[in-house]
Amino acid sequence: MKFISSLKLLLACLLLLTTLAVTAAAEGRWFVSLYGGEVGHGSLGDTLTGNLEFKGSHHFIVGAVGKELWTWRDFIRLEAEGQVGQHWGEKSHNEFNAVFVVRWLPFPWDRFVDTSFAVGEGLSYATRTPAIEEEQYDNTSKFLNYLMFELEFTSPKPSPWSGFFRIHHRSGVNGLFNDVRGASNALAVGLKYTF
């Protein structure tokens, strides 16, 4: 069992190194962001339908660095992002995530508020198993899948600043990661600077 955990940690490190190598070779812009929010009680389905419950005891803040990798005709952009987070409340821990992001760029109202929608998929490692995951599920793990959904808003005039709303999700992908069948969901708001 210890070998499996070590293998998963090694794979996570390899994914992070690959992400960094790809981003270093790409010619796109870099970005940094800071976001924070609260982890709620409920499933990803509850989160997407607005039924996530908050008890005011699980907060977090995340700093991220990323790079635009490739854009197709101002419609779709691929990005890579590395994140470092701090959780506090009932039990404090750090979280490290590496994620690849696909972003849809054009919306009909972009001349008023430039909007984009993103979905990201990657890996997440928590330095301690999160208390909220232990409360909600029989089985959890430090190493899990990471998924994010984001709506980003900026001025229609060129600006390096943007704001965003994000769903921050850790899960076992229905048992694929350490037989974990659920984990944690959070709503967050953040600020991004692109350069």
N, C-alpha and C positions, 0 to 999 in steps of 0.2 A: 504493500500500500504506500509506503514511504517512497519507493521507486517511482510509482505512478505520479505522486505529487511532485517529485523532483523533475520528472519528465515534462509535466505540464508547465512548471515554472520555467524550465529551459526553453520550451516552445514559445512561451510568452516573451521571454527575452529575445529570442530570435526574431519574432514578429516585430518587436520594438526596433531592433537593429535594422531590419529590412525596411521598415517605415522610415527611419532616419536616413538610410542610404538613398532611398527613392526620392525623398524630399530634398536631399542635398543636390541630387542630380537634376531635378526639375527646374524650370525657368520661371515658375509662377511666383506670385507675391506671397510674403509671409504674413501671419497674423498672430496676435496675442489676445486672449480674452480672459475675463474674470466673471464667474457667475456663482450664484448661491441660491439656496432655497431650503425646502423642507422635505424630508422623506415621509411618505404617508403609508397608511395601512390599506392594503388592497392589491389587486392584481394589475397587470398591464391593461387588461380590458377595462377595469374600473378607472384607471388613469385616463385612458383614451375617451371614455364616456363621461368624465367629470365626476365620478363617484368615489374618488380616492379620499380617505378620511385622514385628517391631520389632528394630532394630539399635542402639538407644540413641544415635543421632546426629542426630535431627531433633526438637527440642522447640519448644513454642510456648506463649504465654499471650495471652489475649484479654480485653479489657474491653468491655462492651456496655451500651448504654442502649436501652430500648425502652418501648413503650406499648401497653396493651390498647386495641384499637380498637372491638370489638363482641363481644357475647356473646349467644348464642341459647339460652335456657332452661336455663342451667347445663350444657349439653351440649358446645357448640363455642364457642371464642373465637378471634377474629382479632387478631393482634398485628403490630407492625412493630418491627424491631430494627436498630440500627447498631452495627458492631463495629470495633474497632481492635486489631490483633494484632502481636506481635513473635515472630519465628521465630529460632532460633539453632541452631548445630551446624556442619555442613559449610559452610554459607553463610547468613549472616544477612540478613533482610529484614523489612519491615513488610507487613501485609495489611489491607485495608479492605474491609468487606462491608456490604451493605444487603440486608435480607431481610424478606419477608412470611411470617408464620407462622400455621398453622392448628393449634389445640390441642384435642384431645379430653379432656374433663374427668372424666366419671364412670367409676369402676371399682368393682366389687363390694366390694373391701376398703378403700374410702376411710375407713371409720370407725376403722380401725386405722392405716393410712398413706395419707394423701391423695396420690393419684397422678394424673399427667396425661401424655399422650403428644403430642408435637408434631412436625410436619413443616414445614420452611421452605424457601423457594425465593427466590433473589435473584442478586446480582452480586458478584463478587470481583475486587479489583485488588491485585496484589503489586508492591512497588516494584522487585523483581528476580525473574527467573524462578526459582522454588524449585529448589534442587539436587536434591531427591528426585524431582521431576517430570522433570528433565533426565536423571537416572539411569535412570528406568523407561521413558521414551517418547522416540521420535525427535523429536516436535514438542510444544512447550508454549508458553504465552503468559502475559504478566503479567495480562491481562484474561480472566477465565473466568466460568463459571456457579458459583454457590454453592448447596449443598444441605445441609440439616442434619436430623437425626433426634434426638429428645430424650425421655428419661424423667425427669420431675421428681417429687420426693418432698418432702412437708412433713408437719407435725403435723396430725392431724385437728381440733385446736383452732385457732382463728384465730391465725396467726403470719405476720409479714412475711418470715420467712426460709424458704428452701427449698434443697435440694441437687439436683443433676441429673447425669446421664450424657448425653454428646452425641457423635454422629458428625458430624465436621466434614469436608465434602467439597468439593473444587474439581474441575471437569471442563470439557471442551469440548463436552459433550452430543453425543457421537458425531460430532464434526466441525462442529457449528453455530458454535462460537466458534473462529475462526482455524484451522480444519481440525484442531483438537486432538481426539484420540480417547481420551484418558485424562488423569489428572492426579494428585491426591493425596488420601489418606484418613487421617483421624486419629481417635483415641479420646481423649475428654477427660472430666474431672470438674470440676464447678464449684459455686459458691454464688451465690444470687440474693437480693436484697432488694427487696421490693415496697412502694411507698408511694403 
